[in-house]
Amino acid sequence: MKKYLPILAVFLLFNCKSEPKKNRIIKSNVFKSIEIPINEDFAPKKIRTQYFFSDSGQYLAIQNKVNFEIGIFNLDSKKLAHIIPLQKQGPNGVGLNNGFEILSQDCVLIASIPPRIHFLNFAGNKKSSLAIDDPENKANYLAATNETPLLFSENSLYGIQPYFQDLYRTSESDLKKSKPIFKLNFGGKIAKLNWLSIFRPEDEWEEGKKSPDVSWAHNGDTIIVSPQLDHKFWIVSKSQEKVIGYKTAKSNKINGFRIIEGYPNGDEEIIKDLKNGRYEALLYDSYRKVFYRFFYSEIDWENYNLTPRQLLQNHSKVGVLVLNQDLEIMGEHHFGTNYVQTWNYFVGKKGLYISTNNPNRDDFDENFLKYDIIRFEGLNYED
């Protein structure tokens, strides 16, 4: 028997690979469900929803696609409290709007294409505008969405522009030279724009070309960048203006990523995206001191009575990783089929607000903003 032991050991080494450690499933409960009636001429643009808290209550700001405006809803009274009118042209024009960031009770920033940031008051009057020029990367896109909000810290504003003019012709050397993060410093009389010397990871395309889409959030001096097609976070220091480390945060439901092999043909790339899954918005919960990393689970689109495009636009399987401040995974949660309206979630004082108005649900109602306030086991809440 002894003479067979070395052979047995080799067999076990190559054939008994250990399974990767699975995240525990974290339980949740619905603290409260809210419905806010909206007029028929208000169509929410779900790419940007912003919560803010003031002495007069809790508010949700969301853009209206029908009328060019931002509606501010009181989450306590469940009524429309204010409208910020927007104009495309003229002295208060903001052009093609691609999201917003409310900095105070009378200051809203509008991101536009071509890349500019416009400073407006709550009456919609434009106070100033700043061009976001990138002569090296020729940036032609700027956003202030739920995935890539503008981050304000002391006298500085941070933005991210991770895209390329033609991704299919972009080489790996082009990727490594790009600087996706800019900083606007308001310390002097004139705002100063600087593209930080922060570069994408060396090994980002090691297994093939991938979409450069990212989300991000910040906490104190730290910015966490969350690529859609990578398990690995970038950890950025604002004060040092550099990447100070990386951290892996993998979902149980994502085991690969869509690799770009050429120009898209029909729905092929969408189908590959659905089969692999991807990460989406990263949110920081300053009340509970945790991060939420949303993701789309890998699914087989043929199991659903929807086209690939319909599925990708309103994904049926959404989950979230819950991580502590050190980016250690506390657990992951999987929402039910079509439970979540994608992109439409935000952190509030009472919990994590999840839109339940997915158009693929039987109870979808375009006349309401619908949210469940989710609370996870192990986190502290103040009612």
C-alpha positions in Angstrom: 0.0 0.0 0.0 2.8 2.4 0.8 4.1 2.3 -2.7 0.8 3.8 -3.9 0.7 6.7 -1.5 2.8 9.1 -3.7 0.6 8.4 -6.7 -2.5 8.9 -4.6 -1.1 12.2 -3.3 -0.5 13.5 -6.8 -4.0 12.4 -7.9 -5.6 14.3 -5.0 -3.5 17.4 -5.7 -4.7 17.8 -9.3 -8.2 16.4 -9.0 -9.5 17.7 -5.6 -9.4 21.5 -6.1 -11.0 23.3 -3.2 -14.0 25.4 -3.9 -13.6 29.2 -3.5 -14.9 30.5 -0.2 -18.5 31.6 -0.6 -19.9 34.8 1.0 -22.6 34.3 3.6 -26.1 35.3 2.6 -27.1 38.3 4.7 -30.8 38.6 5.6 -32.8 41.7 5.3 -36.2 43.0 6.1 -38.4 45.8 4.7 -38.6 48.5 7.4 -41.2 50.5 5.4 -42.6 50.8 1.9 -43.4 54.2 0.5 -45.3 55.4 -2.6 -45.0 59.0 -3.9 -47.6 60.0 -6.4 -46.3 61.8 -9.5 -48.1 63.7 -12.2 -48.5 62.3 -15.7 -46.0 64.8 -17.0 -43.3 63.6 -14.6 -41.2 60.7 -16.0 -38.4 59.9 -13.6 -34.9 59.6 -15.1 -33.6 56.8 -12.9 -29.9 57.4 -13.7 -29.7 60.0 -11.0 -31.5 60.0 -7.6 -30.1 62.0 -4.7 -31.1 61.9 -1.1 -30.4 64.9 1.2 -31.4 65.7 4.7 -32.2 69.1 6.2 -33.8 70.7 9.2 -37.1 70.6 7.4 -37.0 66.8 6.6 -35.8 64.2 4.1 -35.8 64.9 0.4 -35.3 63.0 -2.8 -34.2 64.8 -6.0 -34.8 63.2 -9.3 -34.8 64.5 -12.9 -37.9 64.6 -15.0 -37.5 63.4 -18.6 -40.8 65.0 -19.9 -40.2 68.5 -18.6 -36.6 69.6 -18.5 -36.4 70.0 -14.7 -35.4 68.4 -11.4 -38.1 67.5 -9.0 -37.5 67.6 -5.2 -39.8 65.4 -3.2 -40.4 65.4 0.5 -40.0 61.8 1.7 -42.0 62.5 4.9 -45.0 64.2 3.4 -44.6 62.3 0.1 -45.3 65.4 -1.9 -43.4 67.4 -4.6 -41.8 70.2 -2.6 -39.8 72.1 -5.3 -38.9 72.1 -9.0 -35.6 73.3 -10.3 -36.3 74.4 -13.9 -33.5 73.7 -16.5 -32.9 75.3 -19.9 -31.0 73.8 -22.8 -30.1 77.2 -24.4 -29.8 80.9 -23.5 -28.1 82.5 -20.5 -29.1 79.7 -18.2 -28.6 77.0 -20.7 -26.9 73.7 -19.7 -27.0 71.9 -23.0 -27.3 68.1 -23.0 -27.8 67.3 -19.3 -26.1 64.1 -18.0 -26.9 64.2 -14.3 -26.6 66.5 -11.3 -25.2 66.9 -7.8 -26.9 69.0 -5.1 -24.3 70.6 -2.9 -26.4 72.7 -0.7 -30.0 74.0 -0.4 -29.4 76.6 -3.1 -26.6 75.1 -5.2 -26.9 72.4 -7.8 -24.2 71.2 -10.3 -25.2 70.0 -13.7 -22.9 67.7 -15.8 -23.3 68.3 -19.5 -22.0 67.0 -22.9 -19.7 68.4 -24.2 -18.0 68.2 -20.8 -18.9 71.1 -18.7 -20.1 71.6 -15.1 -22.7 74.3 -14.6 -23.5 75.9 -11.3 -27.1 76.8 -10.8 -29.3 78.0 -7.9 -32.6 76.4 -7.0 -34.4 78.9 -9.3 -32.5 77.4 -12.3 -30.3 80.5 -12.7 -26.8 79.7 -13.9 -24.1 81.3 -11.8 -21.1 80.0 -13.7 -19.8 77.2 -15.9 -16.5 75.3 -16.1 -15.2 73.3 -19.1 -13.7 69.9 -18.2 -11.0 69.6 -20.9 -8.7 66.6 -21.2 -6.2 67.3 -24.1 -4.5 64.0 -23.6 -7.5 61.7 -23.6 -9.9 63.9 -25.6 -12.7 63.4 -23.1 -16.1 63.9 -24.7 -18.2 62.6 -21.9 -19.1 63.8 -18.4 -21.7 62.3 -16.0 -23.1 62.9 -12.5 -25.1 59.8 -12.1 -25.8 57.2 -9.4 -22.8 55.3 -10.6 -20.4 58.2 -11.0 -21.6 61.1 -8.9 -19.5 64.2 -8.5 -17.7 63.9 -5.2 -17.3 67.1 -3.2 -14.7 67.3 -0.4 -13.7 70.6 1.4 -12.6 72.9 -1.4 -12.4 70.3 -4.1 -14.7 68.5 -6.5 -13.7 65.1 -8.0 -15.1 63.6 -11.2 -14.3 60.6 -13.3 -14.2 60.1 -17.1 -13.3 56.4 -17.7 -14.3 56.2 -21.4 -12.5 56.3 -24.7 -13.5 57.8 -28.1 -13.3 54.4 -29.7 -12.9 51.5 -27.2 -12.6 49.0 -30.0 -9.5 50.7 -31.4 -8.1 51.5 -27.9 -4.9 49.6 -27.2 -3.7 48.3 -23.9 -0.9 50.9 -23.9 -3.6 53.6 -24.4 -5.5 52.2 -21.4 -2.5 52.3 -19.1 -1.6 55.9 -20.1 -5.1 57.2 -19.5 -5.9 59.4 -16.4 -9.6 58.9 -15.6 -9.9 61.1 -12.5 -10.0 64.9 -12.4 -10.1 67.4 -9.6 -11.4 70.9 -9.5 -9.8 73.0 -6.7 -11.8 76.0 -5.5 -9.2 77.2 -3.0 -8.2 80.2 -5.1 -10.0 83.0 -7.0 -10.2 80.8 -10.1 -11.1 77.1 -10.0 -8.1 75.0 -11.1 -8.6 71.8 -13.1 -6.1 69.0 -12.7 -6.2 65.4 -14.1 -4.6 63.3 -11.3 -1.7 61.0 -12.1 -3.9 58.0 -11.3 -3.8 55.2 -13.8 -5.8 52.1 -14.4 -4.4 48.8 -13.0 -1.6 47.2 -15.1 -3.4 43.9 -15.3 -6.9 45.2 -16.2 -6.9 43.7 -19.7 -4.7 40.7 -18.9 -7.4 38.3 -19.8 -8.8 40.4 -22.6 -10.3 43.8 -23.4 -13.2 44.8 -21.1 -15.5 47.7 -20.8 -13.9 50.5 -18.8 -17.2 51.4 -17.0 -16.8 52.1 -13.2 -18.8 53.3 -10.2 -17.3 55.1 -7.2 -18.0 56.4 -3.7 -16.0 58.2 -1.0 -15.5 58.2 2.7 -13.2 60.8 4.3 -9.9 60.9 2.5 -10.6 57.7 0.6 -12.2 57.2 -2.8 -13.2 53.7 -3.8 -13.4 52.9 -7.5 -15.5 49.9 -8.4 -15.1 48.6 -12.0 -18.2 47.0 -13.5 -16.1 44.1 -14.9 -13.6 43.4 -12.2 -13.8 42.0 -8.7 -11.1 44.4 -7.6 -11.6 47.9 -6.1 -9.1 50.7 -6.5 -8.4 52.5 -3.3 -7.5 56.2 -3.9 -6.2 58.7 -1.4 -7.4 62.3 -2.0 -4.6 63.8 0.0 -1.8 61.8 -1.7 -3.6 61.9 -5.1 -2.6 58.3 -5.9 -3.8 54.7 -5.7 -2.8 53.3 -2.3 -4.0 49.8 -2.8 -6.5 47.3 -4.2 -9.1 45.1 -2.6 -11.0 42.1 -4.0 -14.8 41.9 -3.3 -16.3 39.1 -5.3 -19.9 38.1 -5.5 -21.0 34.5 -5.4 -23.1 35.2 -8.5 -20.3 36.5 -10.8 -17.6 34.1 -12.0 -16.4 35.8 -15.3 -16.7 38.9 -17.3 -17.6 39.8 -20.9 -14.5 40.0 -23.1 -14.6 42.3 -26.1 -13.5 40.4 -29.2 -14.6 42.8 -31.9 -17.3 45.3 -32.9 -20.7 44.3 -31.6 -23.0 42.2 -33.8 -26.7 42.4 -33.0 -27.4 41.3 -29.4 -24.3 39.1 -29.1 -22.5 41.4 -26.7 -25.7 42.0 -24.6 -26.2 38.2 -24.3 -22.6 37.7 -23.2 -23.1 40.5 -20.6 -26.2 38.7 -19.3 -24.5 35.4 -19.1 -21.6 36.8 -17.1 -23.2 39.4 -14.9 -21.5 42.5 -13.7 -21.1 45.0 -10.9 -23.1 48.2 -10.9 -23.5 51.1 -8.4 -21.3 51.5 -5.4 -22.9 53.4 -2.5 -21.4 54.5 0.9 -23.8 54.4 3.9 -22.5 57.1 6.2 -25.1 56.3 8.8 -24.1 52.6 9.2 -20.5 53.0 8.0 -20.8 50.4 5.3 -20.5 50.1 1.5 -23.1 48.6 -0.8 -21.8 47.1 -4.1 -24.7 46.3 -6.4 -24.4 43.6 -9.0 -26.4 41.9 -11.8 -26.3 38.1 -11.4 -25.3 35.9 -14.3 -28.5 34.6 -16.0 -29.7 32.8 -19.1 -31.8 35.2 -21.1 -33.7 32.4 -22.8 -35.4 31.6 -19.5 -37.2 34.9 -19.6 -40.0 36.1 -21.8 -38.1 39.3 -22.6 -35.6 40.3 -25.3 -31.9 40.6 -24.3 -32.1 44.4 -24.5 -35.2 44.5 -22.3 -33.5 42.3 -19.7 -30.3 44.4 -19.7 -32.2 47.6 -19.3 -34.3 46.3 -16.4 -32.3 43.4 -15.1 -34.4 40.7 -13.3 -31.7 39.5 -10.9 -30.1 42.2 -8.7 -28.0 41.6 -5.6 -25.8 43.6 -3.3 -22.6 43.0 -1.4 -22.4 44.6 2.1 -18.9 45.6 3.1 -17.5 47.3 6.2 -15.2 50.4 6.0 -12.2 48.1 5.4 -14.0 46.7 2.4 -14.3 43.3 4.1 -17.4 41.4 2.9 -20.0 41.1 5.6 -22.4 39.2 3.3 -24.3 39.4 0.2 -28.0 39.6 -0.5 -30.0 38.5 -3.5 -33.3 40.3 -4.3 -36.2 38.4 -5.8 -36.8 38.3 -9.5 -37.8 41.7 -10.9 -37.9 43.1 -7.3 -35.6 46.0 -8.0 -35.7 48.8 -10.6 -32.1 49.0 -11.6 -29.9 52.1 -10.9 -32.7 53.5 -8.7 -31.4 53.1 -5.1 -30.0 55.5 -2.5 -28.9 55.6 1.1 -31.1 57.4 3.6 -31.2 58.0 7.3 -33.7 55.1 7.8 -32.0 52.5 5.6 -31.2 51.6 2.0 -34.0 52.8 -0.3 -34.6 50.3 -3.2 -37.0 51.2 -6.0 -39.5 48.4 -6.5 -40.9 49.9 -9.7 -39.3 47.5 -12.2 -41.3 47.8 -15.4 -41.2 44.0 -15.7 -43.2 43.6 -12.5 -47.0 42.9 -12.6 -47.6 45.8 -10.2 -45.5 48.4 -12.1 -47.2 51.8 -11.9 -45.7 54.8 -13.8 -47.8 57.1 -11.6 -45.8 56.5 -8.5 -42.2 56.5 -7.2 -42.1 53.3 -5.2 -39.4 52.4 -2.6 -38.8 49.8 0.0 -36.5 50.8 2.9 -34.3 47.8 3.4 -32.5 47.0 6.6 -29.8 44.3 6.9 -29.1 42.0 9.8 -26.1 43.0 11.9 -26.3 46.8 11.1 -27.4 49.4 13.6 -30.5 51.6 12.8 -32.1 54.5 14.5 -35.9 54.6 13.9 
